[in-house]
Structures are given as structure tokens and as C-alpha cells.
Amino acid sequence: MDLLIFLLLLTLFLVTTRFILNRRVTKNLPPGPTGFPIIGNLHQLGPKPHCALSSLAQTYGPIMSLRLGSVTVAVASSPAAAQEILQKNDQAFANRPIPESVAAQPNLGDTLAWAPADQRWRNRRRVCATQIFTAQRLDLLQHLRHRKVQELVHHLRKQASNGKAVAIGDLAFATMLNLVSNTVFSEDLVDPEFESAGEFKEVVWRIMEDAGRVNFSDYFPLLKPFDLQGVKRHVAVSYVRLHNIFDGLIRKRVAEREGPRVVKGDFLDVLLDQCEQGEASDFTVESIKPLILDLFIAGSDTSGSTTEWAMAELLRNPEVMQKAREEVIQVIGSSSVEITETDIPRLPYIQAIVKETLRLHPPVPLLLPYVAGHDVEVSGYTIHKGNQVLINAWSIGRNPQFWDEPLLFQPQRFLRSNIDFKGRDFEYLPFGGGRRICPGLPLAIRMITLMLAALLHSFQWELPQGVTPHTLDMTEQYGITLKKLSPLSAIPISL
């Protein structure tokens, strides 16, 4: 305790000294609330920072600044401010501050999400854009994803015969995990009965929850070596567990490739081909594991959560669900016909439901943070070199200035609109924008839309006894991603 008091007093001295020495440097900051000594505005974030920052923006404007410990953070809450950051000045905001929970993972510099935007990162980005997430590559592997969705349907039919409610989020996560693992490794990580999914979900959510937690080590650099809240120690176990799983699958494939060559054409083959280029490529067997980790976390957790939110919104809005089911049945036919990714372009209402879900429940509500590489003017204010920047995509997607009746779930708004999630429409940024937009967007959209369409095509859905559309709990739980606090349970009825 004495050590903690000493460290806090020393931090107060350093923060005060820095403020006095840098008063001229930090002038023209965006407006913001006055903070307390030492902690600044940390106490105002609360358990749901995206909501707290949205409320503060109503007072201080679409670009505001806060002091979180010894770190200055600018928060953008309007399309105009987001556009200035992600498009006009995207080079200045190309890098990210690294939370201590993220720094706990092995080979951090080889990730796509967090590595600095240097030549090495650009090479990885290029390989993903030209050889992994192309329409041709995704089409090549769609049969694997179709099989996983049909296994889900088969599992749900067995549950429906017993009249049991199922945990939509757990099943969506497990299916998304297998969809990603088949796209990357051409094999499952979860058994057909979904019994082994629990461990993976716990490991992945620990990573996402710890990355979104307010950690004093991130805001008081002097405290980093001590890991006072134990966040880094807590999450490191999860990173090691996932790396060990991937290591076994990669070694197995490397051994297979030493014999008679059987080309599977999955993402792992693409990455190992890069590794074999030697000095012409900066890929190695060790350095591809963080990239694979990015794909799994983004693909399983965020896509599974989005599917759960979509089903929750449909159960709250039975007329929307009925309209969606009618579209699927009209386009695909009876429930005995298997739905495929090639059917998706003919399902505009289903696509609109996915878009509306992402508007109300963006997977990463504050996007991933940015850090200013030099002084930048945004909306007439100065964001100084080293300041962090957050974009509140959750707030932008619910702002009545840009959306009619923003709190209502109305998929039809996207039927009469050209707004898309590809990062060019700044009032709608579920996947971010600019050079650091989510690279897995093409795969995520295919998986979410395919699973949702299959759930509506094969079953009618009812809420458990005692739960009505009006009483269904839609409370959010904040990590770096946003999930339902109360898992969604619903009863499938076979058609």
C-alpha cells in the first residue's frame, strides 16, 4: 500500500510538472470536461465508456478532449470529425497506442490490428487484400462454410424436436469459430455437438474483455512494470493457449507439405507459401500466428456477437422477422433446400437486417484507438503529437442528426439508401475506415449473412415462457467489443 501511495504521489508530481512545462504545446485542444487531479476524467468513463462518451459529447461537441491519467484523448462523435481523422489525415493517425492487455501477446509486431503501419505491416495488409480476402479465394472455400452451417441446422433440429430453448450466442460463436477455422485450416476447432466451444469462448472473451477494461497501467506509464490490476498476467494465459493451438495445426500442415503436395487452397496454404519465399518475404511460421489470431478473434467473437444481436432484434420485432422469413422462403424455397452464399445477393432484406444490426450494435463501439504521429488540426482544434484518438462509432450510428428515429430497429432504412459499411460513409462505421479498416470485412459479412439466413430459413423462433418482445433484456456488456449481458435464449421450431 505504501508503494502504491508513493507511486501515485510521484505520478501526480510528474503530471503536474508536465502540465506546467507543456502549457503552450497543448493549447487549442478540443473542449472537454474538467478532470480531477491525478486521474483526470477516468472516473467519468464508467462501465460503459461508449455511452458515457456519447453523453459527454452532447455537452462538449462532436470533437472533445479528456485527460485519462497522464494521457490526453480526443474523442470524435460525428461523421465530419471521423472523416477528417480517417480520410483527410489518415496518414497522421496510422498507428495505434498499445494497451498493456494487448502487449501481453507473443509477437505483437506481427499483428494486423495493432502493429505500427510500417512496411512490414503494409506487406501483410497487401497479402490479405490480394490473396486471402479476395472474392475468388472466398468463393473457393465457401463449400466448407456451407457444411458448417448445415451442421448447425442439423443440431438445432435435434433441439427443436425436444422443444428446448437454445443459447443463440453460444451456438453462433461456435459456428463462427468453425467457419473461420475451416477457412484458415480446412478443419474444425469445435466438435459437431458444440460441446467443446465453451473453452474457446471463455479464452476469446477474456482477451476482448481485458482489452476493453480501464487499466491504470495504460494511463500511468510509470505503473506499467507493476501490472497492479493483474490484467496483463490474466490475459497472457489466453494468448498462450491460442498460440499453442495454432502452433499444432501449423506444424501438422508443414509436415503434410513435405510429402506429396496436396493443395487445400485455404488461408494457411497462402501464408505458408509466403513463408517459403525466404528473404523475399518477411513471413515466418512464428510470425503468421498473430495474424491468424487476429482473424479468429475478429471472425468468431465479433461475428458471433453480431448474429446474436440480430436474432435478439428480430425476436423483439416479430413483424421484421416475419418479413425476413418470407423473403428467404420465396428466394430459396422450402426448408429442405440448403442455403448458400451465392443466394445472399438475392436477399436484400436480410442484408438490410445485418446492416441495421451493425448500426445499433457495432462490434467495436469505440473502434480501435489511434495515436497522432504529429500535430494535426481537426475541426479547428489541435490534436497534438502523441495524443490518442477514439471514434465513437456507436454514438455516430445512433445520432438523430444523421439517422431518422435512430433508436428503432428499422432495416428498411437501408433498402432505400446507398450507405454501406466499407468505410466511405462516415455516418456508418461498424468496421472502421481509412487504411486501418477491418481487413476481414468481406469474410465477416458473408458469414453473418449466411448464418442469419439459415436460421430464418429452417426455423420459426419463439422466446421462452415468461419472456416477451417488450421484456427481452438488451443490456450491453462492454469489452473492446460489445456483447449481450444476458445471453439470448430462444426456442427453434422446425419447418
Secondary structure, 3 states (H helix, E strand, C coil): CHHHHHHHHHHHHHHHHHHHHCCCCCCCCCCCCCCECCCECHHHCCCCHHHHHHHHHHHHCCEEEEEECCEEEEEECCHHHHHHHHHHCCCCCCECCCCHHHHCCCCHHHCCCCCCCCHHHHHHHHHHHHHHCCHHHHHHCHHHHHHHHHHHHHHHHHHHHCCCCEEHHHHHHHHHHHHHHHHHHCCCCCCCCCCCHHHHHHHHHHHHHHHHCCCHHHHCHHHHHHCCCCHHHHHHHHHHHHHHHHHHHHHHHHHHHCCCCCCCCCHHHHHHHHHCCHHHCCCCCCCHHHHHHHHHHHHHHHHHHHHHHHHHHHHHCHHHHHHHHHHHHHHHCCCCCCCCHHHHHHCHHHHHHHHHHHHHCCCCCCCCCEECCCCEEECCEEECCCCEEEECHHHHCCCCCCCCCCCCCCHHHHCCCCCCCCCCCCCCCCCCCHHHCCCCHHHHHHHHHHHHHHHHHHEEEECCCCCCCCCCCCCEEECCCEEECCCCEEEEEEC
